[in-house]
Amino acid sequence: MLPREKILKGIESRETIARVIDLAEQAIRTWEVVLTDFLSPLELAETQQVFSRLTEVNILAWGGYPQAERQRVAIACSELLLEQCQVTIAAVNISGNFLFDTASHRDFLGAILDTGIIRGKIGDINLLGERGAQAIFIPDLVGFLELNLKKVRSVPVKVELINLSELKVQEPRKKELTTVEASLRLDAIASAGFGMSRSKMLGLITCGNVRVNWKEIIQASSQIKSGDLISIRGKGRLKVGNITVTKKERYRVQLTRYV
């Protein structure tokens, strides 16, 4: 048995990680590869964090393309090697004429959920403008979706299975910048990276609108390190790169902003 309480200590997504532990114990017991549902970025980060410390199991995550946010995780006992093809997922086109009735990500997700499919069975949804969207699912549900998803907003749609190679994924726009700060406080680094005042950033942090590595952080004094990902809903994301100390003992921080 895995040390459940030790693994769950300090975990935000306790219910999800507890289910992943159940699957891991099944994988150890049966010597079979087992799969999670699609995990959110926070759930995935916490899964990778806690299972990287365990020697009993191997895990491998995949969401259909390299930048996928929502991913399934394959789990096997440590003696078994995992390959990407074992993380079974399927992609579909949801096509329709959205020229005069533009649909958002929320519209597509809401229409899919209205069919009775739960969130964990759905991966990323990528918009195609007036042509509709592409979405990733657990394979067993594609036929159900084809039969039951007939409309998004007021627009009739058609669902068709496609190969993962047919996914039209746009590379995120990004901007490289450098800032020099007296400290590595979250409010200092985030305000520089997102180009807003320190006081406004402080308000966003204390209201719970800022996440670091997908975890909500409400302390402006939290220390940032190289490799951290800072995100603000509606503002994009900020990747913290190399950090060096200047001759005046200030911090020079390389940042990449994704919009």
ZIJO-V890044 format. One record per backbone hydrogen bond with DSSP energy under -0.5 kcal/mol. NH is the residue of the N-H (numbers start at 0). CO is the residue of the C=O. If there is no record, write none. Layout:
# ZIJO-V890044
nh->{NH;NH}
co->{CO;CO}
This chain:
# ZIJO-V890044
nh->{3;6;7;8;8;10;13;16;17;18;19;20;21;22;23;24;25;26;27;28;29;30;33;33;35;37;38;43;44;45;46;47;48;49;50;51;52;53;57;59;61;67;70;70;71;73;74;75;77;79;85;86;87;89;90;91;92;93;94;94;95;97;97;107;108;109;110;111;112;113;114;114;115;116;120;121;122;125;126;127;130;131;132;133;134;135;136;137;140;141;144;145;146;147;148;149;151;154;156;157;159;159;161;165;166;168;169;174;176;178;180;180;185;185;186;188;189;190;191;192;193;194;195;200;201;202;203;204;205;206;207;208;210;211;212;212;214;216;219;221;223;226;227;229;229;230;231;232;234;235;236;237;238;239;239;240;240;243;245;248;250;251;251;252;252;253;254;255;256;257;257;258}
co->{1;2;3;4;5;7;11;12;13;14;15;16;17;18;19;20;21;22;23;24;25;26;31;74;72;119;70;39;40;41;42;43;44;45;46;47;49;50;75;73;71;64;38;68;61;59;33;57;55;76;82;83;85;136;161;134;159;132;92;157;130;95;129;103;104;105;106;107;108;109;110;111;112;111;117;118;135;133;124;131;127;128;93;125;91;123;89;120;137;138;140;141;142;143;144;147;154;151;149;94;92;157;90;162;163;166;167;256;254;252;178;250;219;221;219;184;185;186;187;188;189;190;190;196;197;198;199;200;201;202;204;203;230;214;210;228;211;209;217;218;183;239;224;227;237;210;235;208;231;231;257;229;255;227;237;238;253;251;249;245;180;243;249;178;250;241;176;238;174;236;255;172}
